[in-house]
Amino acid sequence: MIKTLVVGMGQMGKSHALAHHKNDSSEIVGLVNRSNPNLPEELRGYPLFADLAEGLGTKPDLVVIATYTDTHADFAIRAMEAGAHVFVEKPIALTVEEAERVVSVAQARNRKLVVGYILRHHPSWMRMIKEARALGGPYVFRMNLNQQSSGAEWDIHRALMQTTSPILDCGVHYVDIMCQVTDADPVSVQGIGLRLSDAIAPDMYNYGQLQVKFNDGSVGWYEAGWGPMMSETAFFVKDIVSPNGSVSITDAEKGASSDVDDHTKVGGLLVHRLDGDQLIELPNEPGHQELCDAEQAFILDSIVRDVDLSRHMKDAVTSLRVCLAADQSIRLGEPISLG
């Protein structure tokens, strides 16, 4: 039985805690949150601690970190130095240097480190990557995830934007997809962005787009915008094009752009080849909670079977590097070399 401590009782932290509550291989030894959280009934019987230091007193084998991004690196390192393996929500850190330090500590202490790239555990996205790779590159990636948010959802986005732009928070997922398909190194990135609301910090933007080039000739763009002003039209585009055809997510039955379950839903894939098209239906897709269950099952299995996570950690740093460079490009108004 793996003793698990979950840190941060926001939306993702609660989902991860519920995953461990249901998993017979895990025993929750505590939950950590700065304030008194509104917990689902299943989680109300567990010890609740006000800070990480108190929680680490339970001597956990695994620490699950689902706090704001500015604490990810520090909390992950403190947990590993206390002897625990770590699952940390994306992005792994606010700087490449911090991310590399987290990976270095994991390697030095022989700790498992998994970053919350939820799409890596989604069978439909795994199928999309497989179909795209079968076409052969170089590739053009066309991807976005804009969210029209208001009320409590806009409050969450504004809180995130105290430290993390939409391009960084969401972009790491889709740059990671690009890297898995191309298996190539990103060489440069250019970004554009705009502050569309006085409700966020003067130095923050709530709409951004990046354009990235890879050393195999592939190129891609990704855009993300948050706020009540965002359009619900074409807010979800996922398209991969190659000289031999394309793979596209076909699900047009998206609900509100702020619906977290719809962010991962594929529904079906249209594989277009030069000699004809193939529609792949993907029914019974996992929802948000099922994907969190899969993520936590993965880290538990990695601990038990001593899985080599070197590539996983390298990829997490690479996608962060691209998105941070895009953020820098937006602020400087010029492209950034990644070589």
N, C-alpha and C positions, 0 to 999 in steps of 0.2 A: 504494500500500500504506500503510495507516494503522498507525503504530507504537503499540502498546498496552501499558500497564502495569496489572496487576491487583493491587489492594491488599486483603489479607485473604483467608486461605486456609481459611476455614470452609466450611460447606456451600454457601452461595450463591457465595462467591468461586471455589471450585473449579468450580462449574457455569458461571459466567461465563467463566472461563479456558478451559474446554473448548469453549465456544461460539466463542471467538476462535481457538483451536487449529484448529478445523474450517473457519473462514471464510477464504476466499481473499483477501478484502479487508483482512485484518488480519494483522499480524505482532507476536507477543508479544515485547517487548523485556525483560520482567522480571516477576517475581512478588514481592510484598512480604508478609512475615509476621514477627511479633515472635519467634516460636519456630520450630523446625524442623518443618514440617508433614508429615503423612503424605499424600503426593500420589499421585494415580492415575498410572499408567505414562506416559500421554500427556504429562504436564506435567513430568516429572522432568528433562528436558533443558534447561529454561529457567533463566536466571540468577535466583538467589534473593537478595533483599535484606532486611535486618533492619528498615529503617525507610523512611518515605516519602522523606526527603531523598536517600537513596542511590538509590532508584528513579527519582526525578526527574532524576537525573544522566544517565539514558539518553535524555533529551529526547523523551519520548513525545508523540504527537499526541493520544492519548486516555488518560485515567486512569479505571479502573473501581474504584469504592470499595465494598467489601463488608465493612466493619469494624463494630464496635458503634456504636450511634447517637450516642454522645457525641463521636465523632471526625468524624462526617460533614461538618458545616459547615466545620470547620477544614481538613480534608483537601481538600475540594472547592475552597475558596478558594485554598489553597496550590497546588493543581494548575492552576487557571485562571490564577493570577498567574505561573506558570511557562510559560504559553502553551498548555496542553492543554485540550481539550474534556473533559467529565466525564459519566460515568454514575455515579450514587450510589444505593445501596439506600435503600428507604424505612425510616423516615421521613427526610426531608431534613435534619432538625435536631431539637434538643431544645426549642427555643423558636421562636415565630413570628418574633421579631426576628432570630435567626440565619438562619432560612430566607429571610427577605426580604433579608438581606445577601448570601447566596449568589446569589440571583436577580439582585440589583443588580450584583454583580461579573460575572456571566455576560453581562448586558446591556451593561455598560460596556466589557467586553473582547471583545465579539462572539464569545463562546464558546458552543458548544452544551451544554445542560444537560438531561439526562434522568434522571428519578427512577424507581426500580424498581417501578412499578405493573404487576405481571405480568399482571393480569387484562385490561388494555388491549390485550394482544396475543393474547388467547385468543378464537378465533372463536365459541365457544359463548356466552361472556359478552357479546361484541359483539352476537350475535343476541338475547340476552335484553334488552339495552338497547334495541335497535331495536324489538322487539315491545312492550315497555313504553311507549315513546314513542308508538307508533302508537295505543295505547289512549287516551292523553291523560290529563292530570292533573286535579286534584291527586292525589298518591299517598300510600299507606301502605307503608312498607318494613319488612319483618320479616326480620331477618338475624342469624345468629350463627355462631361458629366456636369451639367449646370443644374443648380437647385434653387427653385423659387421658394424662399423660406420667409415665414412671418411668425409673429408671436413667439412661442417657446422655441421653435426651431431656429428663428433668427437670433434669439438670445444665445443659443448654443453656438451658432456660427460666429457671432460677435465675440464670444468668449474665446473661441479657438483663434480668432484673428488677433488676439492680443499678442500672440507669439508666432502664429503659423498661417501662411497664406493658403487660399484654396489650391493653388498650383502645387504647393508642397504637400498639403494634407492628402489630397486625392491623387495627385499626379504620380506619386511613387508607385501606386498600383499598376497604372497603365504603361508607364515607362518600363516597369518590370515585365509586363506582357510583351512589349516590343523586344526587350533583351532576350527573353526566352525564345521568341520566334526566330530572331536573326542569329542568335548565338554569336553576336559581333559586339565590338567595343564602340560606345558612343564617342565621337571625336569633337563635336561642337554643338552648341545650343544657342538659340536666340529667343528672347521672350518679349511680349508686349503685355501691358496691364493698365488698368484704370481704376481709380477710386470712385465708386458710384454712389457713395453714401456718406453723409456727415456723421453717421452713428458709429463709425469705426475710426481708429487712430489716424492722424494726419499722414503718417508714413506707411500706411497699409493700403492695399488695393483689394477689392473683392471680386474683380474679374481679371483673369490672366490667361494667356496662351503661350505655349512653347513650341518651338520647331527644333527638332534634333536630327543630326546626321550621324550615321554609323560608318565604320571603316569597311563595310562590305558594299557600300553605296546606298543602303537603305535610308529612307527619310521618314519622319513622322511628325504629326502635330497632335497636341492635346490642349483642350481648353476647359476651364472650370470657372464658374461664377456662382456666388452665393448672395441671396438677399431678395427682398420683396419686389425688386424691379426686374428680376430675371425672367426671360421668356420661357414658357412651357413648350414652345415649338422646337422640335429637333433638339431637345435637351440631352438626348441619349443616342450618340452615334458611335458605332463600333464597326470598323471597316478595315480590312487588310487586303491590299492589292499587290499582285506580283505580275511579272511578264506572262505568266501562264494562267492567270485568272484572279479570282478574289474570294474572300470569305467574309460574310457579313452577318451580324445578328439581325434577325428578322422581326423579333417581337415588337409589334406596334401597339400592343395593348397596355402600355405603361400607364400607371395612375399618376398621382402627383409626383413631381420631380423630387420632392423631399422624402418620399417613401423609401425607407432604407432597404426593404425587401426587394424593391424593383431595381436597385442599383446593381445587383448581382444577377438578376434574372436574364436568361437568354431566350428561352421559348423555342427557338429554332435557329438553324444556320442555313444560309443560302450559299452553297459552294458553286461558284461560276467558273467553269473551265472553258477553254476555247472550243471544245467540241460539244458543249452542252452544260446544263445546270442540274444541280442536285439539291433538293430541299431535305434537310435533316431535322426531323421533329425531335424535340427534347422535352418530353412531358415529365411531370412529377419531379421538378427540380427542387433542391433543398432550399429552405428559407433561411433567413438570417440566423436564427437560433441553431438550426441544424449545421450551418457552416461554422459557427463558433464551436459547436460540439466537435466538429471534425478537426478544427485547429488545435483544440486542447487534447484530443485523442492523439494527434500527431506528435506534440511535444512529449506526452506521456510515453508513447511508443519509442520515441527517439532516446529517451532516458533509459528505458528498460532494455532496448536492443543495442544501445551504444551506437546509434546511427551517426555517420560522418556528415556534419552539417556545414562543412567548409564552403561548398558552392552556395548554399543558402545564405550564409553570412556575407560572402563576397557580393552576391547579387543585391542584397539589401543596401550595401554601401554604394554600389554603382547607381542604382535608381535614385538614391538620395543625392548623390553627387550631381546628377543631371538636373534634378528639380531645384536644388540650391543654386546651381549655375544659372538656370532660367530665371530664378528670382533675382539674382545679381544682375543679369542682363536687363531685366525690366527696370531696375533701379538706376543702372548706368546708361541705358539706352544704346547698348552695343552688344554684338555677339561675344560669346565666351568660348575659348578653346578648352577642350577637355584632355588634350594630349599631354 
